Amino acid sequence: MVSAAIIVAYYAAWSIYSRSYFITDIPGDKITHINYAFANIGSDGRIALGDPWADVEKAFKDDTWDQPLRGNFNQLIKLKQKYPHLRTLISIGGWVNLISSLILKLKIFIDMVRKIF
């Protein structure tokens, strides 16, 4: 049995800056998945936006000042509406978030050890 090809595109939130590569530039008809980078791990251990301005605040063409969601996330929604077969994933962490992730894991480990002993 031959399964359908999975073609994954990696899109970094910061692509909107100096690279000027936008989600509208992604060839949604040629891929099956988009891996969006990055979300972070907050100090409370919960998932947090990696770049809030790029992720949910930046206004793109046809966005309005009062809409609840803008930025790359809204652009991903529009791309998925145009290409319903697309799946979106999000990478959590990244090299910038590595240290805080390690600190959080260490804190969780220490808390666990304290409860045991």
Contacts in CASP RR format, 6 or more apart in sequence:
PFRMAT RR
TARGET T0000
AUTHOR 0000-0000-0000
METHOD contacts of the structure
MODEL  1
MVSAAIIVAYYAAWSIYSRSYFITDIPGDKITHINYAFANIGSDGRIALG
DPWADVEKAFKDDTWDQPLRGNFNQLIKLKQKYPHLRTLISIGGWVNLIS
SLILKLKIFIDMVRKIF
4 32 0 8 1.000
5 32 0 8 1.000
6 32 0 8 1.000
6 33 0 8 1.000
7 30 0 8 1.000
7 31 0 8 1.000
7 32 0 8 1.000
7 33 0 8 1.000
8 31 0 8 1.000
8 32 0 8 1.000
8 33 0 8 1.000
8 34 0 8 1.000
8 35 0 8 1.000
9 26 0 8 1.000
9 28 0 8 1.000
9 31 0 8 1.000
9 33 0 8 1.000
9 34 0 8 1.000
9 35 0 8 1.000
10 34 0 8 1.000
10 35 0 8 1.000
10 37 0 8 1.000
11 23 0 8 1.000
11 26 0 8 1.000
11 34 0 8 1.000
11 35 0 8 1.000
11 36 0 8 1.000
11 37 0 8 1.000
11 72 0 8 1.000
12 37 0 8 1.000
12 38 0 8 1.000
13 36 0 8 1.000
13 37 0 8 1.000
13 38 0 8 1.000
13 50 0 8 1.000
13 51 0 8 1.000
13 54 0 8 1.000
13 55 0 8 1.000
13 72 0 8 1.000
14 51 0 8 1.000
14 54 0 8 1.000
15 21 0 8 1.000
15 22 0 8 1.000
16 22 0 8 1.000
16 54 0 8 1.000
16 58 0 8 1.000
16 72 0 8 1.000
17 54 0 8 1.000
22 60 0 8 1.000
22 75 0 8 1.000
23 72 0 8 1.000
23 75 0 8 1.000
23 76 0 8 1.000
23 78 0 8 1.000
23 79 0 8 1.000
24 60 0 8 1.000
24 75 0 8 1.000
24 79 0 8 1.000
26 34 0 8 1.000
26 79 0 8 1.000
28 79 0 8 1.000
28 82 0 8 1.000
28 83 0 8 1.000
28 86 0 8 1.000
29 83 0 8 1.000
31 86 0 8 1.000
32 85 0 8 1.000
32 86 0 8 1.000
32 87 0 8 1.000
33 86 0 8 1.000
33 87 0 8 1.000
33 88 0 8 1.000
33 89 0 8 1.000
34 76 0 8 1.000
34 79 0 8 1.000
34 86 0 8 1.000
34 87 0 8 1.000
34 88 0 8 1.000
34 89 0 8 1.000
35 89 0 8 1.000
35 90 0 8 1.000
35 91 0 8 1.000
36 72 0 8 1.000
36 76 0 8 1.000
36 88 0 8 1.000
36 89 0 8 1.000
36 90 0 8 1.000
36 91 0 8 1.000
37 90 0 8 1.000
37 91 0 8 1.000
37 94 0 8 1.000
38 50 0 8 1.000
38 51 0 8 1.000
38 90 0 8 1.000
38 91 0 8 1.000
38 92 0 8 1.000
38 93 0 8 1.000
38 94 0 8 1.000
38 96 0 8 1.000
38 97 0 8 1.000
39 47 0 8 1.000
39 48 0 8 1.000
39 49 0 8 1.000
39 50 0 8 1.000
39 90 0 8 1.000
39 91 0 8 1.000
39 92 0 8 1.000
39 93 0 8 1.000
40 47 0 8 1.000
40 48 0 8 1.000
40 49 0 8 1.000
40 50 0 8 1.000
40 92 0 8 1.000
40 93 0 8 1.000
40 97 0 8 1.000
40 100 0 8 1.000
41 47 0 8 1.000
41 48 0 8 1.000
41 92 0 8 1.000
41 93 0 8 1.000
41 97 0 8 1.000
41 100 0 8 1.000
41 101 0 8 1.000
41 104 0 8 1.000
42 48 0 8 1.000
42 100 0 8 1.000
42 104 0 8 1.000
43 100 0 8 1.000
43 104 0 8 1.000
45 104 0 8 1.000
47 92 0 8 1.000
49 55 0 8 1.000
49 56 0 8 1.000
50 97 0 8 1.000
54 71 0 8 1.000
54 72 0 8 1.000
55 71 0 8 1.000
55 72 0 8 1.000
55 73 0 8 1.000
56 69 0 8 1.000
56 70 0 8 1.000
56 71 0 8 1.000
56 72 0 8 1.000
56 73 0 8 1.000
56 74 0 8 1.000
57 70 0 8 1.000
57 71 0 8 1.000
58 70 0 8 1.000
58 71 0 8 1.000
58 72 0 8 1.000
59 65 0 8 1.000
59 70 0 8 1.000
59 71 0 8 1.000
60 70 0 8 1.000
60 71 0 8 1.000
60 74 0 8 1.000
60 75 0 8 1.000
63 70 0 8 1.000
63 71 0 8 1.000
63 74 0 8 1.000
67 74 0 8 1.000
69 77 0 8 1.000
76 88 0 8 1.000
79 86 0 8 1.000
80 86 0 8 1.000
80 88 0 8 1.000
93 101 0 8 1.000
END
